[in-house]
Amino acid sequence: EKAEEDDEKEGKKKKKKGEKEKDKKKKAPEEEERLRKEEEERIRKEEEAIRIREEQKRIEEEKKQKRKQKEKEKKERLRQEGKLLTEKQKQDRKRAQQMLEQMKAQGIELPNKDEVPKDDVPKKRPIYFERKRKNKQQQQTTERTPSPLEDATPSEPETPDEQPAEEVSEATENVTEEAEEEEIKDAWDVESEEEEEEARQKEKPMETDEVKKEEKKKEEEQDERVKKKKKVKKRRKVRKKTKRVRKRKVKKKVKRKEEAEKKRTTDVLRAPVVCVLGHVDTGKTKILDKLRRTHVQDGEAGGITQQIGATNVPHEAIMEQTKMCKEFQKKELKLPGLLIIDTPGHESFSNLRSRGSSLCDIAILVIDIMHGLEPQTIESINLLKSRKTPFVVALNKIDRLYQWKPMPHTDVQNTIKKQSAHTKSEFDERAREAIVQLAEQGLNAAVFYENKNPKEYISLVPTSAHSGDGMGNLIALISELSQTMLAKRISFCEDLQATVMEVKALPGLGTTIDVILVNGKLKEGDQIVVPGTEGPIVTQIRGLLMPQPMKEIRVKEELSVALKEVLGSIKLAERGVFVQASTLGSLEALLEFLRTSKIPYAGINIGPVHKKDIMKASVMLEHDSQYAVILAFDVRVERDAQEMADSVGVRIFTADIIYHLFDSFMAFRDELKKRKQEEFKHIAVFPCKLRVMPQFIFNSRDPIVMGVVVEAGFVKEGTPICIPSKEFIEIGRVVGIENNHKPVEMAKKGQEVCIKIDPIPGEAPKMYGRHFDHTDLLISKISRQSIDAVKDYFREEMGKADWQLIVELKKLFQII
């Protein structure tokens, strides 16, 4: 049994050995083929290196032969010209040259160049430098071969004897042995055989190194290309993946929206967003105050709304306010409430009106019955038309009609009927005027209780925000139109639709945002994305705070909606004032006001004035001090910022009303301008050309008093006068101007006036008839300093023709 086991083991070993031998036999041809190719490649590279070495050796041999031939020819030529001197002759020449220089130093006169013997000095020195350069160029063209390593061979080292012929000193150019010796050295562009041998020895190791470097460089380039391809592939994959994710999200969003639209029904309505528009001082905020029973309008600076405000009117408040409307009370109110947005009416706040009207479902256009349509009323109408927003008209201030008797708890239709005949007649007349004015704007209108077709005619509701008349009718009409004509639009949808109105920091709560939730639902823990100044902000809702009913939500700090887009689109000037405002809307309004007033602005910010704002504004002190100003609108100034501004010289103007801010700055600028003009009036010189009237020479010298005609520009007191035809001689300064025997400050082009010229202090007085006469033209003597002073502080006094004259005089005086 043991023997059988040994036989089996031996058989298995032989079998494995046979299999290995078979594998070896299979692999042998492949291995032999690889080794054969490697051997062939190695032999090829060695043959290539040998060929390159032989090629270089042949090139070097040719160069050597050419140099030897060239050296031999030049020596022969110099020997024929008698310039190939022995060492003794060179020393004799050198001693003679030293003696000549000593004699020159002692003042001994030497013979002229022509008297020097011909043996010593050639008449004209041969120019070897040009010949050398030509020979070099020829040598380069003849030596050029298609060898791949020719460019890589190092250039021959220059001998210390090689110097350009121009460097030979002029002092030794006539008859010096050194000059000839230098010429010979310059002409012989040779190297010793020992130097050539050393150069060849240095080049030998570079032959194989060059090949290795080329191979390494190719490998590196190949690796770089592979890396680039991998990066491109990776980017493409990421891009494709991003597109797939985006498509998936878009599909998901579209699907969610479609499902939400399917669930919409007019039985469940949301609160409509109502926007109040109109001209300034028509009573928009007062209407809301009456509705809320608050006094927000009294707290506005100057009684002008300068921010967007929002009021939430609940279902119960609507029913309470519309008790006097019997027909409305009989119907079911489906609305959960109203969200009313109040907007500023002044022209500077058109941006806020635009923003508010883009949110609203239905609008209230407030018209003062005593004034009719005004500019911002028409602008508001155009906004509503462009957005196809339905609206009603509140014909406000009916309490100002003569002998009006207020009845706030009565239907306004009955209130009008109970008025006296002449009061009712005045109301009818003014209502007709408003209807005609609306017709001029392409709108059909009628008083609401006479309107049979609300789809074609706009309803006018007579109201008084002061007494409360008609307020219930206005709310009832808005509610009725919303739940009938706009039922489909304001039907509740689960798809989220919200607009951010402001962002602010509340003590104990941190950063909060005020949001108008138009559709959908928000709950704690939801992830939301809002736009920020540094990009999109992804966050979670940590808490929901609902405002109290009938209280206004006020925008008091930074509006975040579209903040980055709006601030980025504002074009700043290089030199200008710095502007700070409480909200984005008021900032836009203030910038628009400055733009129309042609006041440049170099910096903008939202929020309180800090030290960093003062530092930014202080930059203008170096450029233009009139713009080292901060216009702070409806914001506070930190104490340390005010202290810093006082120390560096930055002015801060604060106001709650735009016009007051503007007036303060303009007064400051005028005062600063007058101060600067007074400071630079003696430096500024205005351009003028004057022609002397010879028949009106009243005094010829000290002072010169004469009649002149102003041919160009204008002349003022203090203008220095010179005569360009008499080498620009300055005759004095104008100290007085009279026109028809009356003193005047200036004389313009075409006027004939008498001028008095005082001489220049410290100089001899110039005299008419001796230094100049009536044929000479008088001009004002301008300078670079005077032109700068005119540009900076007297620009308004200059016309286009005056600037052209300045340019002409600049060329005359050669002012850069």
MIBAKOL-288566 format. One line per field, with one value per residue (C-alpha): x, y, z. Coordinates in nm, 2 decimals. Each point is the difference from the previous one (the first is absolute). Example, Ala and Ser with C-alpha at 12.3 -4.5 7.8 and 13.67 -1.06 7.14 Angstrom:
x = 1.23,0.14
y = -0.45,0.34
z = 0.78,-0.07
This chain:
x = 0.00,0.28,0.17,-0.33,-0.03,0.36,-0.07,-0.31,0.20,0.28,-0.26,-0.16,0.35,0.08,-0.33,0.05,0.35,-0.13,-0.26,0.26,0.22,-0.29,-0.07,0.37,-0.01,-0.31,0.16,0.34,-0.08,-0.16,0.29,0.25,-0.19,0.00,0.37,0.08,-0.19,0.17,0.34,-0.08,-0.12,0.33,0.21,-0.19,0.05,0.37,0.04,-0.20,0.23,0.31,-0.13,-0.07,0.35,0.16,-0.21,0.10,0.37,-0.02,-0.16,0.27,0.27,-0.15,-0.01,0.36,0.12,-0.19,0.14,0.35,-0.04,-0.15,0.28,0.26,-0.17,-0.02,0.36,0.11,-0.20,0.13,0.36,-0.06,-0.13,0.29,-0.20,0.13,0.27,0.27,0.01,0.28,-0.19,-0.31,0.21,0.16,-0.35,-0.12,0.30,-0.06,-0.37,0.09,0.24,-0.27,-0.25,0.26,0.07,-0.37,-0.04,0.29,-0.17,0.25,-0.17,0.01,0.00,-0.33,-0.13,0.11,0.36,0.03,0.21,-0.20,0.19,-0.14,-0.36,-0.23,-0.22,-0.32,-0.04,-0.14,-0.34,0.05,-0.31,-0.24,0.20,0.01,-0.37,-0.06,0.25,-0.19,-0.33,0.14,0.15,-0.34,-0.18,0.27,0.01,-0.38,-0.07,-0.31,0.15,-0.26,0.25,0.16,-0.22,0.08,0.38,0.14,0.14,0.37,0.15,0.11,0.36,0.09,0.16,-0.34,-0.12,-0.19,0.20,-0.22,0.16,0.34,0.08,-0.02,0.32,0.21,-0.18,0.26,0.34,0.00,0.14,-0.28,-0.27,0.15,0.06,-0.37,-0.11,0.21,-0.15,-0.35,0.06,0.14,-0.31,0.20,0.03,0.30,0.00,0.02,-0.32,-0.18,0.11,-0.13,-0.33,-0.04,0.08,-0.27,-0.26,0.06,-0.21,-0.29,-0.05,-0.17,-0.15,-0.19,-0.16,-0.10,-0.14,-0.21,-0.14,-0.08,-0.17,-0.22,-0.10,-0.09,-0.21,-0.17,-0.08,-0.14,-0.22,-0.14,-0.07,-0.18,-0.22,-0.09,-0.09,-0.22,-0.17,-0.06,-0.15,-0.23,-0.12,-0.07,-0.18,-0.21,-0.08,-0.09,-0.23,-0.17,-0.06,-0.13,-0.23,-0.12,-0.07,-0.17,-0.22,-0.08,-0.09,-0.22,-0.17,-0.06,-0.14,-0.23,-0.13,-0.06,-0.18,-0.23,-0.10,-0.09,-0.36,-0.19,-0.17,0.33,0.14,0.31,0.02,0.04,0.30,-0.13,0.23,-0.08,0.14,-0.04,0.16,0.17,-0.23,-0.32,-0.06,0.11,0.16,-0.29,-0.24,0.18,0.03,-0.37,-0.04,0.24,-0.10,0.37,0.21,0.29,-0.02,0.05,0.34,0.12,0.27,-0.19,-0.31,0.16,0.02,0.36,-0.02,-0.23,-0.24,-0.23,-0.31,-0.18,-0.38,-0.17,-0.35,-0.15,0.13,-0.15,-0.34,0.03,0.10,-0.28,-0.30,-0.16,0.00,-0.32,0.02,0.36,-0.09,-0.26,0.26,0.25,0.36,0.23,0.32,0.22,0.10,0.18,0.37,0.03,0.33,0.05,0.25,0.16,-0.16,0.28,0.18,0.33,-0.17,-0.11,0.22,-0.20,-0.33,0.12,0.12,-0.33,-0.22,0.18,-0.11,-0.37,-0.31,-0.22,0.08,-0.15,0.08,-0.04,-0.11,-0.05,-0.34,0.10,0.31,-0.09,0.27,0.36,0.33,0.06,-0.36,0.05,0.32,-0.18,-0.27,0.27,0.15,-0.33,-0.07,0.34,-0.06,-0.37,-0.09,-0.37,-0.06,-0.26,0.02,-0.03,-0.13,0.15,-0.05,-0.37,-0.01,0.16,-0.32,-0.17,-0.22,0.06,-0.18,0.19,-0.19,0.27,-0.24,-0.23,0.02,0.17,-0.27,-0.25,0.24,0.03,-0.38,-0.03,0.23,-0.12,-0.09,0.31,0.23,-0.15,0.03,0.37,0.07,-0.17,0.20,0.34,-0.09,-0.07,0.33,0.18,-0.19,0.09,0.37,0.00,-0.16,0.29,0.22,-0.21,-0.20,-0.38,-0.11,-0.32,-0.10,-0.03,-0.37,-0.07,0.24,-0.21,0.30,0.31,0.19,0.00,-0.03,0.23,-0.19,0.05,-0.06,-0.04,0.20,0.13,0.30,-0.04,-0.37,-0.03,-0.27,-0.01,0.28,-0.24,-0.12,0.36,0.08,-0.33,0.06,0.36,-0.11,-0.30,0.21,0.27,-0.22,-0.21,0.21,0.34,-0.11,0.21,0.31,-0.02,-0.10,0.24,0.28,0.24,0.29,0.22,0.00,0.16,0.18,0.26,-0.07,0.28,0.27,0.09,0.14,-0.23,0.13,-0.04,-0.10,0.30,-0.04,-0.36,-0.17,-0.34,-0.17,-0.32,-0.13,-0.22,-0.06,0.09,0.10,0.31,0.07,0.29,0.28,-0.06,0.31,-0.01,0.23,0.01,0.22,0.28,0.27,0.27,-0.22,-0.29,-0.06,-0.12,-0.15,-0.28,-0.30,0.07,-0.32,-0.31,-0.11,-0.34,-0.06,-0.30,-0.31,-0.06,0.36,0.23,0.32,0.26,0.33,0.26,0.34,0.14,-0.23,0.16,-0.21,0.20,0.25,0.31,-0.15,-0.10,0.32,0.21,-0.19,0.05,0.28,0.24,0.20,0.37,-0.06,-0.32,-0.19,-0.07,-0.36,-0.15,-0.37,-0.22,-0.14,0.07,-0.31,0.09,0.36,-0.12,-0.23,0.29,0.23,-0.26,-0.04,0.38,0.02,-0.26,0.18,0.33,0.17,0.25,0.02,0.31,-0.13,-0.33,-0.10,-0.31,-0.02,0.16,0.32,0.31,0.37,0.07,-0.24,0.18,0.33,-0.14,-0.13,0.32,0.17,-0.17,0.19,0.30,-0.19,-0.29,-0.10,-0.35,-0.08,0.15,-0.36,-0.24,-0.37,-0.17,-0.37,-0.22,0.30,0.19,0.36,0.21,0.18,0.35,-0.07,-0.11,0.32,0.21,-0.18,0.06,0.37,0.08,-0.23,-0.29,-0.34,-0.31,-0.34,-0.30,-0.37,-0.33,-0.12,0.19,-0.05,0.14,0.31,0.04,-0.04,0.26,0.26,-0.06,0.03,0.33,0.13,-0.09,0.18,0.31,0.00,-0.01,0.28,0.21,-0.07,0.11,0.31,0.10,-0.14,0.36,0.13,-0.28,0.06,-0.29,0.09,-0.04,0.12,-0.01,0.05,0.11,-0.21,0.26,-0.25,-0.06,0.34,-0.06,0.33,0.30,0.18,-0.02,-0.29,-0.09,-0.36,-0.14,-0.30,0.00,-0.23,-0.04,0.06,-0.02,-0.07,-0.07,0.22,-0.04,0.17,0.33,0.08,0.38,0.05,0.29,0.11,0.08,0.13,0.26,0.15,-0.29,0.10,-0.24,-0.13,-0.20,-0.33,-0.35,-0.12,-0.32,-0.25,-0.26,-0.29,-0.18,0.18,-0.13,0.23,-0.06,0.15,0.05,-0.03,-0.10,0.07,-0.10,-0.01,0.19,0.12,0.27,0.25,0.26,0.33,0.23,0.37,0.16,0.15,0.38,0.03,0.03,-0.35,-0.07,-0.11,-0.25,0.18,0.34,-0.05,-0.32,-0.26,-0.34,0.13,0.09,-0.26,-0.03,-0.07,-0.04,0.31,-0.11,0.20,-0.05,-0.09,-0.26,-0.16,-0.04,-0.15,-0.26,-0.08,-0.05,-0.18,-0.13,-0.12,-0.36,0.13,0.16,-0.18,0.10,0.17,0.19,0.14,0.10,0.19,0.18,0.12,0.12,0.19,0.15,0.16,0.12,0.16,0.12,-0.18,-0.01
y = 0.00,0.23,-0.07,0.08,0.33,0.09,-0.09,0.22,0.30,-0.06,0.00,0.32,0.17,-0.11,0.13,0.34,0.02,-0.09,0.28,0.25,-0.10,0.04,0.35,0.08,-0.12,0.22,0.30,-0.05,0.14,0.31,0.06,-0.05,0.24,0.27,-0.04,0.01,0.33,0.15,-0.10,0.15,0.32,0.02,-0.06,0.26,0.26,-0.07,0.03,0.33,0.13,-0.11,0.17,0.32,0.00,-0.05,0.28,0.23,-0.10,0.07,0.34,0.09,-0.11,0.23,0.29,-0.05,-0.01,0.31,0.19,-0.10,0.11,0.32,0.07,-0.08,0.24,0.29,-0.04,0.01,0.31,0.18,-0.09,0.16,0.31,0.02,-0.03,-0.34,0.14,-0.18,0.03,0.26,0.22,-0.01,0.12,0.28,0.12,-0.01,0.22,0.25,0.02,0.07,0.28,0.16,0.00,0.15,0.28,0.07,0.02,0.26,0.21,-0.06,0.03,-0.31,-0.03,-0.04,-0.33,0.07,0.06,-0.35,-0.24,-0.24,-0.29,0.07,0.08,-0.13,0.26,-0.19,-0.27,-0.33,-0.08,-0.36,-0.01,0.00,-0.26,-0.22,0.03,-0.10,-0.29,-0.12,0.01,-0.20,-0.25,-0.05,-0.06,-0.24,-0.19,-0.06,-0.38,-0.21,-0.16,-0.03,0.09,0.30,0.25,-0.17,0.03,0.27,0.31,0.05,0.19,0.35,0.09,0.30,0.15,0.03,0.36,0.22,0.25,0.29,-0.04,0.12,0.33,0.31,0.14,-0.28,-0.01,0.20,-0.17,-0.26,-0.35,-0.10,0.08,-0.21,-0.28,0.02,-0.01,-0.31,-0.17,0.10,-0.13,-0.34,-0.18,-0.31,-0.24,-0.21,-0.37,-0.07,0.20,-0.18,-0.33,0.10,0.11,-0.33,-0.19,0.20,-0.07,-0.38,-0.09,0.22,-0.22,-0.28,0.24,0.18,-0.32,-0.09,0.35,-0.02,-0.34,0.13,0.31,-0.21,-0.22,0.30,0.14,-0.33,-0.02,0.36,-0.08,-0.31,0.21,0.26,-0.26,-0.15,0.34,0.08,-0.34,0.06,0.35,-0.14,-0.27,0.26,0.22,-0.29,-0.10,0.35,0.03,-0.33,0.12,0.33,-0.16,-0.24,0.29,0.21,-0.30,-0.05,0.36,0.01,-0.32,0.15,0.32,-0.19,-0.21,0.32,0.16,-0.30,0.03,0.37,0.10,0.32,-0.12,0.05,0.35,0.17,0.36,0.23,0.24,0.36,0.28,0.37,0.24,0.37,0.34,0.15,0.14,-0.16,-0.18,-0.36,-0.06,0.19,-0.24,-0.30,0.18,0.04,-0.36,-0.12,0.28,0.09,0.31,-0.12,0.30,0.24,-0.17,0.04,0.27,0.30,-0.22,-0.17,-0.38,-0.09,-0.38,-0.29,-0.10,-0.30,-0.06,-0.33,0.05,-0.32,-0.13,0.13,0.36,0.00,-0.10,0.27,0.28,-0.08,-0.01,0.30,-0.19,-0.20,-0.17,-0.12,-0.13,-0.23,-0.18,-0.26,0.13,-0.28,0.21,-0.08,0.37,0.27,0.09,0.37,0.15,0.38,0.16,0.35,0.24,0.25,-0.02,-0.10,-0.33,-0.13,-0.31,-0.09,0.05,-0.23,-0.27,0.02,-0.02,-0.31,-0.19,0.10,-0.17,0.31,0.36,0.32,0.31,0.30,0.33,0.33,0.12,0.36,-0.04,-0.28,-0.20,0.11,-0.11,-0.30,-0.10,-0.03,-0.19,-0.24,-0.06,-0.09,-0.24,-0.17,-0.01,-0.15,-0.28,-0.04,0.04,0.06,0.30,0.23,0.37,0.16,0.35,0.14,0.32,0.04,0.16,0.31,0.06,0.32,-0.06,-0.38,-0.18,-0.32,-0.32,-0.28,-0.27,0.04,-0.13,0.27,0.00,0.10,0.25,0.18,0.00,0.16,0.29,0.35,0.07,0.21,-0.25,-0.28,0.21,0.07,-0.37,-0.10,0.27,-0.11,-0.37,0.07,0.18,-0.30,-0.23,0.22,0.00,-0.38,-0.01,0.20,-0.28,-0.26,-0.12,-0.02,0.09,0.04,0.05,-0.35,0.02,0.10,-0.26,-0.27,-0.17,-0.03,-0.19,0.29,0.30,0.09,0.07,0.33,-0.01,0.34,-0.01,0.21,-0.13,0.29,-0.06,-0.37,0.05,-0.27,-0.21,-0.30,0.02,0.00,-0.32,-0.16,0.07,-0.13,-0.32,-0.06,0.05,-0.23,-0.30,0.04,0.13,-0.11,-0.33,-0.21,0.22,0.00,-0.37,-0.17,-0.20,-0.23,0.11,0.25,0.36,0.25,0.34,0.13,0.36,0.06,-0.15,0.12,-0.11,-0.02,-0.02,-0.35,-0.14,0.06,0.06,0.01,0.06,0.15,-0.21,0.05,-0.36,0.02,-0.38,-0.33,-0.07,0.06,-0.19,-0.02,-0.22,0.06,0.06,0.33,0.18,0.38,0.23,0.18,0.25,-0.27,-0.26,-0.23,-0.07,-0.35,-0.01,-0.16,0.17,0.00,0.19,0.17,0.33,0.13,0.38,0.12,0.05,0.36,0.10,0.12,-0.19,0.28,-0.03,0.15,-0.15,-0.19,-0.12,-0.33,-0.07,0.07,0.18,-0.14,0.06,0.36,0.10,-0.16,0.19,0.34,0.19,0.19,0.30,0.03,0.32,0.06,0.00,-0.31,-0.10,-0.20,-0.09,-0.21,-0.22,-0.10,0.19,0.33,-0.04,-0.04,0.30,0.21,-0.10,0.08,0.35,0.05,-0.12,0.25,0.27,-0.09,-0.08,-0.29,-0.28,-0.21,-0.24,-0.14,-0.20,-0.11,0.04,0.22,0.20,-0.17,0.09,-0.20,0.23,0.31,-0.16,-0.05,0.35,0.15,-0.11,0.29,0.25,-0.07,0.04,0.24,0.12,0.09,-0.37,-0.10,-0.03,-0.27,0.05,-0.21,-0.05,-0.13,-0.18,0.07,0.10,-0.19,0.22,-0.12,0.06,0.36,0.06,-0.14,0.21,0.32,-0.08,-0.08,0.26,-0.21,0.16,-0.21,0.13,-0.18,0.04,-0.19,0.17,-0.02,0.37,0.12,-0.21,0.13,0.36,-0.04,-0.14,0.26,0.28,-0.15,-0.04,0.36,0.13,-0.21,0.11,0.37,-0.06,-0.16,0.26,0.27,-0.19,-0.06,0.32,0.15,-0.32,-0.06,0.19,0.01,0.01,0.31,0.19,0.38,0.25,0.35,0.29,0.27,0.29,-0.08,0.01,0.19,-0.08,-0.16,-0.13,-0.07,-0.08,-0.05,0.11,-0.07,-0.12,-0.36,-0.23,-0.36,-0.21,-0.34,-0.14,0.24,0.23,0.02,0.20,-0.15,-0.14,0.03,0.14,-0.07,0.08,-0.32,0.20,0.17,-0.32,-0.05,0.31,0.04,0.35,-0.04,-0.11,0.13,0.17,0.17,-0.02,0.26,-0.02,0.33,0.16,-0.27,-0.25,-0.36,-0.33,-0.15,0.08,-0.27,-0.05,0.29,0.26,0.33,0.10,0.21,-0.20,0.11,-0.19,0.02,-0.08,-0.31,0.06,0.02,0.06,0.32,0.11,-0.08,0.29,0.02,0.12,-0.12,-0.37,-0.06,0.19,-0.05,-0.25,-0.25,-0.25,-0.03,-0.34,-0.14,-0.17,-0.35,-0.28,-0.37,0.10,0.26,-0.24,-0.27,0.26,0.10,-0.37,-0.08,0.31,0.22,-0.25,0.14,0.34,-0.14,-0.07,-0.23,0.29,0.09,-0.35,0.00,0.33,-0.16,-0.28,0.26,0.20,-0.33,-0.06,0.36,-0.01,-0.37,-0.12,-0.38
z = 0.00,0.09,-0.34,-0.18,0.18,-0.09,-0.36,0.00,0.14,-0.25,-0.28,0.11,0.02,-0.35,-0.12,0.16,-0.14,-0.35,0.03,0.10,-0.29,-0.24,0.14,-0.04,-0.36,-0.06,0.16,-0.16,-0.34,0.15,0.23,-0.28,-0.22,0.27,0.07,-0.37,-0.04,0.30,-0.14,-0.34,0.17,0.21,-0.31,-0.20,0.28,0.02,-0.38,0.01,0.28,-0.20,-0.31,0.19,0.15,-0.34,-0.15,0.27,-0.04,-0.37,0.06,0.25,-0.24,-0.27,0.24,0.10,-0.36,-0.09,0.30,-0.09,-0.36,0.11,0.25,-0.27,-0.25,0.25,0.11,-0.36,-0.07,0.31,-0.09,-0.35,0.16,0.24,0.31,0.12,0.23,0.21,0.38,-0.03,-0.24,0.23,0.29,-0.21,-0.10,0.36,0.12,-0.28,0.09,0.37,-0.11,-0.22,0.29,0.24,-0.25,-0.04,0.38,0.01,-0.26,-0.28,-0.35,-0.20,-0.38,-0.18,-0.11,-0.36,0.13,0.16,-0.22,-0.21,0.15,0.34,-0.06,-0.27,-0.17,0.07,0.25,-0.14,0.15,0.12,0.22,-0.30,-0.18,0.31,0.03,-0.36,0.03,0.31,-0.18,-0.30,0.24,0.17,-0.33,-0.12,0.32,0.03,-0.03,0.06,0.31,0.28,0.27,-0.17,0.19,0.33,-0.04,0.23,-0.17,-0.02,0.29,-0.09,0.05,0.21,-0.31,-0.18,0.03,-0.25,-0.19,0.12,0.35,-0.12,0.16,-0.21,0.17,-0.15,-0.34,-0.20,0.05,0.27,0.00,0.25,-0.25,-0.27,0.24,0.10,-0.36,-0.06,0.30,-0.11,-0.35,0.11,0.12,0.10,0.28,0.09,-0.07,0.38,0.06,-0.27,0.15,0.34,-0.14,-0.18,0.32,0.18,-0.27,0.00,0.30,-0.12,-0.31,0.20,0.25,-0.27,-0.12,0.36,0.05,-0.32,0.11,0.35,-0.14,-0.23,0.29,0.21,-0.28,-0.05,0.37,0.00,-0.30,0.18,0.32,-0.20,-0.17,0.34,0.13,-0.30,0.03,0.37,-0.06,-0.27,0.24,0.27,-0.25,-0.12,0.35,0.09,-0.30,0.08,0.36,-0.12,-0.25,0.27,0.24,-0.27,-0.09,0.37,0.04,-0.31,0.11,0.35,-0.16,-0.23,0.29,0.21,-0.30,-0.03,0.37,-0.03,0.05,0.03,0.32,0.19,-0.04,0.13,0.12,-0.30,0.00,-0.04,-0.10,0.07,-0.26,-0.07,0.00,0.30,0.27,-0.15,0.33,-0.07,0.34,0.18,-0.16,0.15,0.33,0.01,-0.09,0.27,0.24,0.04,-0.06,-0.22,-0.23,0.29,0.07,-0.36,-0.05,-0.14,-0.03,-0.31,-0.02,-0.10,0.03,-0.09,0.27,0.03,0.20,0.07,0.02,0.13,-0.09,0.33,-0.07,-0.35,0.14,0.28,-0.24,-0.26,0.24,-0.18,-0.33,0.03,-0.34,0.06,0.35,-0.15,-0.21,0.12,0.04,-0.12,0.04,0.31,0.00,-0.20,-0.02,-0.08,-0.12,0.03,-0.23,-0.01,-0.25,-0.08,-0.33,0.17,0.11,-0.33,0.05,0.31,-0.17,-0.28,0.25,0.20,-0.31,-0.12,0.31,0.01,-0.12,0.01,0.06,0.15,-0.20,0.23,-0.17,0.18,-0.10,0.04,-0.24,-0.24,-0.18,0.08,-0.15,0.23,-0.04,-0.37,0.06,0.23,-0.27,-0.25,0.24,0.06,-0.37,-0.09,0.26,-0.08,0.36,0.08,0.23,0.16,0.05,0.35,-0.07,0.33,0.20,-0.05,0.34,-0.16,-0.21,0.12,0.31,-0.01,0.29,0.10,0.06,0.04,0.11,-0.30,-0.35,-0.20,-0.26,0.26,0.15,-0.33,-0.04,0.35,-0.09,-0.09,-0.37,-0.07,0.17,-0.20,-0.32,0.07,0.06,-0.33,-0.19,0.14,-0.05,-0.36,-0.04,0.14,-0.24,-0.30,0.11,0.02,-0.34,-0.14,0.13,-0.19,0.30,0.04,0.36,0.20,0.36,0.15,0.08,-0.36,-0.16,-0.17,-0.16,0.23,-0.26,-0.25,0.24,0.28,0.33,0.18,0.38,0.17,0.32,0.28,0.19,0.25,0.09,-0.10,-0.25,-0.27,0.16,0.05,-0.36,-0.12,0.19,-0.10,-0.37,0.01,0.18,-0.23,-0.32,0.14,0.07,-0.32,-0.29,0.14,0.16,-0.24,0.05,0.38,0.04,0.25,-0.15,0.19,-0.22,0.20,-0.11,0.24,-0.03,0.24,0.11,0.25,0.21,0.35,0.33,0.30,0.36,0.13,-0.34,-0.22,-0.37,-0.12,-0.34,-0.07,-0.27,-0.19,-0.03,-0.31,-0.05,0.16,0.36,0.22,0.32,0.25,-0.12,-0.38,-0.20,-0.20,-0.25,-0.01,-0.20,0.19,-0.08,-0.01,-0.18,0.08,0.37,0.09,0.34,0.22,0.15,0.38,0.09,-0.15,0.13,-0.10,0.03,0.20,-0.21,-0.11,0.07,-0.27,-0.08,-0.06,-0.20,0.24,-0.11,-0.30,-0.28,-0.12,-0.30,-0.31,0.21,-0.18,-0.34,0.07,0.19,-0.28,-0.27,0.16,-0.18,0.23,-0.09,0.07,0.19,0.19,0.33,0.21,0.06,0.29,0.03,0.22,-0.28,-0.35,-0.13,0.17,-0.12,-0.36,0.04,0.14,-0.28,-0.26,0.16,-0.01,-0.36,-0.11,0.20,-0.17,0.33,-0.05,0.27,0.06,0.27,0.13,0.30,0.20,0.37,0.28,-0.07,0.15,0.01,-0.31,-0.19,0.12,-0.11,-0.35,-0.03,0.13,-0.33,-0.17,0.21,-0.22,-0.32,0.04,0.35,-0.10,-0.04,0.34,0.12,0.12,-0.07,0.27,-0.07,0.28,0.17,0.33,0.02,0.25,0.26,-0.09,-0.37,0.08,0.20,-0.28,-0.26,0.21,0.04,-0.37,-0.15,-0.15,0.01,0.09,-0.10,0.16,-0.08,0.00,-0.31,-0.33,-0.09,0.33,-0.05,-0.35,0.10,0.28,-0.24,-0.27,0.26,0.12,-0.35,-0.09,0.31,-0.07,-0.36,0.10,0.24,-0.26,-0.26,0.25,0.07,-0.37,-0.16,-0.02,-0.17,-0.25,-0.33,-0.26,-0.37,-0.20,-0.31,0.00,-0.29,0.10,-0.12,-0.08,0.02,0.37,0.16,0.33,0.17,-0.16,0.31,0.38,-0.02,-0.36,-0.06,-0.35,-0.20,-0.13,-0.20,0.14,-0.31,0.17,0.35,0.29,0.21,0.38,0.27,0.10,-0.35,-0.09,-0.35,-0.24,-0.36,-0.20,-0.30,0.23,0.14,0.25,0.20,0.30,0.03,0.32,0.16,-0.06,0.31,-0.13,-0.28,-0.10,-0.25,-0.07,0.29,0.24,0.17,-0.09,0.11,-0.34,-0.38,-0.25,-0.37,-0.22,0.28,-0.02,0.35,0.17,0.21,0.26,0.01,0.30,-0.06,0.14,0.35,0.00,-0.38,-0.20,-0.13,-0.36,-0.23,-0.28,-0.31,0.11,0.10,-0.21,-0.21,-0.15,-0.26,0.28,0.13,0.37,0.16,0.35,0.13,0.10,0.17,0.09,0.36,-0.12,-0.24,0.28,0.23,-0.27,-0.06,0.37,0.13,-0.28,-0.26,0.00,-0.12,-0.31,-0.33,-0.28,-0.20,0.31,0.04,-0.37,0.06,0.30,-0.23,-0.26,0.27,0.14,-0.33,-0.02,0.35,-0.06,0.31,0.03
